[in-house]
Each structure stands twice: as C-alpha cells, then as structure tokens.
Amino acid sequence: MPSNPKCFLCGKQWTPFQFSLVTLIVLVLFNEYFIYVFQTMRWPDIPDVNREDGSSVVILLVADPQIQGYQFESALLGPYSRWDADNYLRKTFSFAAAHTKPDLVIFLGDLMDEGSQATHDEYRDTYYRFLNIFSHSPSAKRIYIPGDNDIGGEFRDYRTPQKVDRFEKHFEQVDGIVRHEFIDFIKMDVRIQNTMYHNKEQLFKQYRKSMTSPVRVVLNHESLLPVQFKAPFYPLLSTVNSQLIFSAHWHKPVAYICDDCMRHDDFSWSVHQRDLTHMHGFMFENISRSTECLTEIMVPTCSYRMGERNMGYGVAVLDKNGGLHYGILWNPNRYRVLYSYLVVGIFLIFINFICFCCPGLVKCCCGRSRRFS
C-alpha cells in the first residue's frame, strides 16, 4: 500500500492535508481578523476635542447598511451571504466605534434592503439582526432616519402609511427635531420625487419654535444640494435655518459647498462639488462663516454589497462655533477577500489532486528541491 505522499517544505515534510490545513488557518486569520486591524492603522486620528465641557460632539455616520433580506436571495446561498454581510458590518462598525468613541451615532437611511417589502416575520428577524450588528457603543445616542428601501418611495415601490408606521414602531419617528448638546438635528424626510414640499414647510414652521440650539443640522436620506433647482427646497431650508446637511442614498463620498444657497432669492445655487474618494485625513469647514452658506456631506455606504469600491463610515466632529472636521474611516474590500478564498481553494484542490494521483511526480520534484537546497 503506497505511503501518504509528502513534500519537503520550510525544513520539514508536509502531507497534503497538513499543508492545506495550515494554509487555510493562516488565510482565515488574515482575512477575518488581521485585515481589519491593518485597515484601522490607516484610519486618521480623531481631532483633539474637549468633550467634557460639551463644546464638541463626535458623530459616527452610518449610511446605507441595507441589511440583507430573504425574498430576493438564493435559497442555497442566501444563508451564507446574509451571514457574511452581517459579519462584515458587525466587525467594521465595532472597529469604527472603538476608534471614534462617538457621542452620537446617526443612521442615514436604507437600514434594510427589503424593509419596504418584507413580511411581518421577515421584518422582525431583520430588525433583530440589525440590533445585533450595531450593538457596539450602546451608551452613544442614536438617531435613525428612513430611506426608500425602508418605507418605499422609489419608482414603483410606493410609500404607504403602513410602511411608515412599521418603521416608527421599530425605530423612531421619520421626521422631527432631535436635540443633542448644542445641536438641533432636523429629520427632514424629503424625497426628490415627491412634490409635496409645502406640507413639509408647514410642519417645520411648527417645529421651529423648539429649535433653539446654535448649530442646526439637516438629516435626509436623499441629497438636496446636487439638485439644480433652488425653488422647491429653499423654503424648507430657510424655515429651519440650517448650516449643514448629512445625506446618503447614492453610496458616494462627496462634499457639496455652497456660499449663497441660503440667499433670499430664486436663483443663487452655486454648489461646488468635492470628491472625497481619496481623502485619508480630515477636512475642515466653518459652517457658520456666513448666514448664506450651506454645506452638505454625502456619506458613502458601509456595505460591500452595494458594489462600490470605496466603503466606509463618516466621522464628523462639530464644535459650538460651527467648526466641522469630517473624515471617512474606509473599510477593507470584502470582494477581494472572497476571491482569495476561491483562488486558494482551487489551488489546494489542485495540490491535493497532484499529490494523490501523481505521487511519483511529487517525490521527484521534492527530491530535486532537497538536493538543490
């Protein structure tokens, strides 16, 4: 009976099983732990702030996590893909929260992928998965705003009172004012495809009485400043008198700076766009430099399932005087990791096949390598 084929490597003999096992262990350790640790080493340090006296607030921004659902996934691969996507978000969020130690965590919509279409049981299961994924930093205050995937509103996925009610029962009210320290956060819930802006204007005129903080920040899933027409949105923005907008939806890292958007006319809308894809530090913007200026930060998606090469979490440091430091904690590329499993798996299958089917060839090659070493 032929002996188990062995090969001389790194000063000792390895069986195909030993070589495959050690290779897989090293690969899994690197892909599932060390790659995240190495990525955090590339993250910028949080600017020095004085949190104890309440003059600065650190905000962690989570955009478009889109927790994977059940209806549009393969019955065979769905359980694995859900587990992998959940695990990726859990790890990256825990590292981001540990790095920033945020005072506030803001979720900018599209919390679930199928939130608008899920059954009662599917929604409940996805909700508990969401809580489990983003369980790090439980002491930080949290704000949730809905996206079109959560309550509908895009194309033929219509928004209904039932969808809004379900979101509010599990998370919180879709619009309103949330105060934290010296900041009023205005949950605007405005959709570009909707023309009912007048109703929102009247609603926020009622809310305006409770807005007393020196810094006002609009939270909206869809971006507002890239829209070319000022008329629909200026009445809303002037009602709340905001200086800053945080948005998501398009999965891209972009900053929009406008020096005259809050000017009282119908045409001033000179928005300058800045691509933040290659930003590895913190940008600074004085959002209170003028009563006419307005800044919008579009936060990239944190999920690899969106197909974007650049994924991460936004970090904003705001102070009482209107100083904004903004940076992005970039996430590692998960698809490269998955491809590495495929490539290494094929390689190990090939090695084992050669060792067991052609032991003579292996002995010949290994013998030569030992003679020349």
N, C-alpha and C positions, 0 to 999 in steps of 0.2 A: 504493500500500500504506500503510495507516494507521500512523503512528508509535506507538511504545510509550507508553501514557498515563502522564503524570507529574502529580504533585501538589506544590504549594508548601508546605513544612512546615519550621519551625525555620530559616528563612532560606535554604533550598536546595530544589532539586527532587529528589523521590524517585520512583523507579519502584516499582511494587507489590512487585517482588522485593526491592529494597533495603530497603524499609520492613519487609517480612516477615522478612528475614534479620536485620536489626538488632534487631527486637523479640524474635525467638526467642533470639538470643545473650544479650541482656540478661536475659530471663526465665530461661534456663537457668543463667546465672551466679548470679543471685539465689537461685533455688530449690535449686541443688545445691551452693552454697558459702556465700554471704553469709548465708543464713538460719540456718545452723548457727553461724557466727561471732557473729551478733547474739544468738542464743539463749545462747551461753556468757557473754555480757556480763551476762546476767540471773542467772547462777548465783551463789550465795553463796560467799564466800571460805572456804577450809578454816580451821577454828580453829587458832590458833598452838599447835603441839605440838613437843615435843622428841623427835625420833625417834632421834637419835644415841645416847642413853643407854638406849634400849629401854624407856622409860617410857610411850610412847604408840604406838598402832598405827592406821594409816589403812586402812580396809577399803572396797573398792568392791563393791557388791552388785548382781548381775545376776539378774533374775527373769523367768522365762517368755519367753525369746527365741523359742522354738518355731520353729526353723529350718524353713522351708517344705519339704515333701516333694514326692513325684511322683505318688502314687496318686490323691489327691483334688483334683487341679488340672487345669484345662482344658489339653488338648493344644496349643491355639492360644495361649492367654495365659499358660500355666504358665511357660515360659522367661522371659518378661518379668517376671512377678510375682515369681518367685524372685530374679531379678537385682536388682529394685528393693528388695525386702525385705532381701536380703543387704547391698546397698549402704547402705541406711539404717542398719542395725545397725552396720556397719563404721564409718561416719562418726561416729555418735553415741558409740559406745564409744571410738573413738580420741580424740575431744574430751574425753570424761569422764575417760579415763585420763590424758591430758595435764594436765587441770585438777587432778586429785587426787594424781597420782603415788603410787598406792596401794602399801602394803606387801603387801597381800593382796587377791586377787580371789575372791569366792565366788559360784558359780553355784547358784541355789536351785531347780533342777529345771525340768522341761519344756524341756530343751535343744533337743529336736527335736519337730516337730509330729507326725511319723509314726514316731518311734523304736520304738514298740511293735509296729508293723505292717509296717515296711519290710522288703524283701528284703535279702539279704546285700549286693548291689551298691548298692542304694539307701541302705542304712545307711552303707556305706563312703564313698560320694560325699557324703552329708550331713555325715558326720563331718569330712571334709577341708574342706568349706565352712565348718563351724563353726570349725575351727582358723584358717582364713584370715580370717574375720570378726573374731575376738577375738585377733588376733595382736599388738596393741599392748601395751606394758609386759610383755615376755616375762620380765623378771627378777623380777616380782612372783610370790609363791607363790600357787598356785591350789587351790581346793577345789571339787569337783563333787558335788552330790547329785542323785539321780534324782527325776523326777516321774512322774505316771501316764501321760503321753504318751511317756515314755522306756521304761518297763518294764511298763506296764499297771497295772490295779488300780482302774479306774473303770468302773462299770456292767458291760457285758459284755466289755469289753476286759481279759481276765483276766491277772493277773501269773503268769509262769511262771519256773522256774529258768533256762530257756534265754535269756529276755529279760534277766534279771538278770546272767547270765554274759556276755552280749554287751556290756552296759553296762560291766561291770567290766573287760573286756578293753580297751575303748577309752578309758575314763576312769579310774575307781578304785573301790575297794570302796564298796558302797552304805551301809554303817554302820561305826562305829568312832570312834576318837579321833584327832584331828589337833592337835598342839601347835604353837603359834607364839608366840614370846616368852613372855609371862606369861599366855597364854590357852589353855585347853583347849576345842577345838571338838568337840562331840559330835554326830556324824552319826546322828540317831535313826532315820530311815526308818520313821516310824509313819504308818499310814493310818487315817483315821476309820472307814472301812467295815469294817476288819479288827478282829476281837475277840481276836486272839492277842497281847494285851499282856503276858501272863505270860512268854511266851518272851523277849520283848524285855527285860523286867525282869531275868530271869536272866542274859541276855547282858551287860547293862550292869553288873551286880554283878561280873562277871568283869573288865570294863574298868575298874571303879572304882579298882582297885589302881594303875593307871598314871596316874590323874588327880591331879596334884599342883600344878597352877597355881592362883593365887588367883582368877582370873576364869574362869568356865565358861559357855560359850555353846552352846545347842542349835541345831542346824540341821535344819530339817524342811520339806519342801515344803508340806504342808498345815498350816494354822494350828491351834493347840491351845487357846489361851485362850478363843476365842469359843464353844467347846463348853460347853453348860450343865451338864454333869455332871462332877464332880471325880473320882469314884471310879476311872474307867479310867486316868486319866493321872497322878494324884498319886503312885502308887508308882514310876512311871518317872521323873518329875521329881525326886522326893526321892532316888532312887537316885544320880542324877548331881549333885544339889545345885546346879542351875544358877540363874543370876540373870537370864538374858536368852535370848530365843528370836528367831531370824530365820526368817521363813516367806514363802510366796508364794501360788501357786495361784489366788487369787481376783482377781488383777490390780489390786487396790485399794491405795491408800496409807493404812494405818491403824496406829495405835499402841494397844496394849492394856496398861493399867496395873492391876496388882492388888497390894494391900498385905497380903493374907492368904492368897494361894493356896498358899503353902508351909507354912501352919499345919497341925499334925498332927491333922486331923480329917477328916470326910467331907462337910462342907457349906460350909466357908469358900471362897468363889469369887466375891468381889465385884469383878468385872472392869469397869473403866471404859474406854470406847472413845473414842478421839480421832481424828477425821477429819483427815488431813494433806493433803487435796487442795489447799488454798490456802496451804500453808506454803512460804515462799520464803527462809527462813533456816535456822538450825539450832536444834532443840530440845535441851534438856539434861535428863538424867535420871541420878540417882545410883542405880545398880542395886544397890549394896551398902549402902543405907541401913538395911536390916533383913534378918534371915535369913528372914523370912516373905514378902518382896515378890518379885514376878516381873514382868518386862516382856517383851512380845512386839511386835516390829516386823514388820508385813506390808509387803513391798516391792512397789511397782507393777510391772507389766510394762514392758519396754523396747521392745516390738514394736508397731507401729501396726496390725498385722493382727489384734490381739485386739479391735479395735473400741472401745477405751477412748479417751476424750478426753484423759486425763491419763496420760502415759507418762514413764518416766524411770529413772534409776539411783539406788539408795540409796547414801549415804555415811555410814559410821559411824567415829567417832574414839573409841577406847577407851583409858583410862589404867589404870595399876596399881591405883589407889584405887577403881575402879568407876565413874568418871565416863564417861558416854556422851553424846557430841554426835552427833546424827543429822540429816541433811538429805537433800533429794532434788534431783538435777540433772534438771530437766524437759526433755524432748525436744520439738522442734518438731512441729507437727501435719502429718503427711505427706499425709493425705487432702485438705487444703486446697490443698497444692501440686499434687497430681494433678488436682484440679478446675480449678485455674488453667490448667494445660496444655490441658485440654479447652475451657474458655471462650475462651482466647486463640486456640487453633487454629481454632475456629468463627468467631471474629471475623476472623482473617486470611483464611480461605477466602471469607468474605463480601466483604471489601475487594477481594480479587483478582477475584472474580466481577463486582463492580460496575465495576471499572476496565477489565476486558477486554470486558465485554458492553455497558456503557453509557459509553464514553469521552467522549461529548458531555456527559453529566451531570457527570462528574468535572471536565472542563475548565471548565464553567460554575461549579461550586461553588468550584473552586480560584481561578478568576479573580476571583470576588466576594471571596474571603478576602484576595486580594492587594490589591484596591482599597481594602478597609476597614482593612487593616493599617497 
